[in-house]
Amino acid sequence: MSAPEQYFTFLNMRRTRARYVKTGRWVGLIGLSLLLVACASAPMVNDKPSSYFNDREAVESPLTALASAHPRSGVSLLADPDEALQSRLHLAALAQSTLDLQYYLWQGDDSGLALTYEVLRAAERGVRVRILLDDIYHSGRDSAYQTLDSHPNVEVRLFNPMGNRGSVKQMNYAVGKSTFNYRMHNKIFLVDGVAAILGGRNIGDEYFGRDASFNFQDMDAIVVGEVAGDAGGAFDLFWNAELAIPVAVFNQRTSQTLTEEQMARLVAARERVRPAMEQNQETTTRADWLQRFASDLLWTEAEILVDRPDRSSEFPDSAFTTFTGDAHAQPRESAVIQTAYLIPNGPTLTHLRQFVAQGIDIRILTNSAQSNNHSSVHAYYAPYRQKLLEGGVDLYELQGTGSLAAYLDRAGEDAHAGLHTKAMVIDDRVAVIGSYNMDPRSRVWNSEIALVVENRDFAAEVLAEMARDFAPEAAWRLSLDDAGALVWSGVSDGEPVQLQKDPGSSRWDRFLWSMMRIFRLENEL
């Protein structure tokens, strides 16, 4: 496989499968890896140019006209997975001046390739494109990113890149865990500095209901106007940070331009994700989408929470933790929370118990063993369930094959579902949608971002979407029996069900979780 083609063969991050190899081979590989990693260090760039979301002259466009017509911020919930993808594609096609994309993961399936196609089309129109990606899950892609970077209107940077760029890249953790544990989990899709998509979705088929076997429930919002400018400031903070390294410095370049075959693959992917109604009438459909989008906007006050790019050293505090300590963010009646990963250690469990003791209803949905795409997270979450329930928290776990799986399945297959949403509604008035999970990785290690909207109408929209996920056909409600043992209650195949063990798990699964907990990894998950 040629180096540029590696861009189109992205890693499948949904499931980790065991590979059986001879012990001697593993020992040799590990030893060689450690040697290579020890000799490698991330490049230092002292003279990279700074740039900003608003340093280009604004070009009059439907988006800029929409933003300038209102003094506040326009907000629209983006919950449906297909609409989340189509909105990104339409916005990229509408870009006239700048396109700034910041993501933790960008896969090379149809969704990722279709968006790459629209990004390149924008660059051909003269749009300045800046792409900032976290480095952790992008092994072997430097040459492909450099091919994109070679376009005069495209620049690609990697955040906190690892020194060794080969097949043993992940072994950098062996000698630099304290440095490489810090990851950029932010998600920003910013167009012309005036319209942005913020939320939890990465770029990949499973985030847009297009995967044949596993799809994530997730939530985004489109924002226009003032708060989109705040998102631009958040992007610039990371783009110009010391840890954002231009991909050109990695010296892996083998091709200056995409081949005809590679471009054909992008075009084909774009056509595969195009709804049937858009065939042969792309311009008309985009105009209809823009009109519908503009009419759905709720004009209100909104703000951005964002961690600093240097929070792991000089500024360790999480922006989200600071926000939840503010008076206007303190629940007085209720808090409804969806979090993909729940490990409520540190102050989190104490705060939840205190809220319940004050008469506040706390309702949380997270992943079950069957829907969690990280077994290690479930292993460390499991012991907290009894503590949460004893503390009065109303706890739910997503059914991996329940009604939500059917809702998300847009590929015509029997897909499983996982929860990737990171959202919260406080007292039916404040909605928070972003990339923060309730775990140590978000609280301590990662940089994160979130949109905060204090508006009862918007909060009601978010709660309506959440209600489907909490339904007994979609999620298990956890409780304790008279003996203090866990019970899972829900509806399966139209019938009420109660279970005494993790649904879908085996004795072997539960044994492995207990073995995982022997290792002191909780604060890194």
Buried (B, 14 or more C-beta within 10 A) or exposed (E): EEBBBBBBEBEBBBEEEEEEEEEEEEEEBEEEBBEBBBEBBBEEEEEBEEBBBBEBEBBEBBBBEBBEEEEBBBBBBBBBBBBBBBBBBBBBBBBBBBBBBBBBBBBBBBBBBBBBBBBBBBBEEEBBBBBBBBBBBBBBBBBBBBBBBBBEBBBBBBBBBBBBBEEBBBBBBBBBEEBBBBBBBBBBBBBBBBBBBBBBBBBBBBBBBBBBEBBBBBBBBBBBBBBBBBBBBBBBBBBBBEBBBBBBBBEBBEBEEBEEEBEEBBEEBBEEBBEEEBEEEEEEBBBBBBEEBBEBBBBBEBBBBBBBBBBBEEEEEBBBBEBBEEEEBBBEEBBBBBBBBBBBBBEBBEBBBEBBEEEBBBBBBBBBBBBBBBBBBBBBBBEBBBEBBEBBBBBBBBBBBBBBBEBBBBBEEEBBBBBBBBBBBBBBBBBBBBBBBBBBBBBBBBBBBBBBBBBEEBBEBBBEBBEBBBBBBBBBBBBEEEEEEBBBBBBBEEEEBEBEBBBBBEEEBBEBBEEBBEEEBBBBB
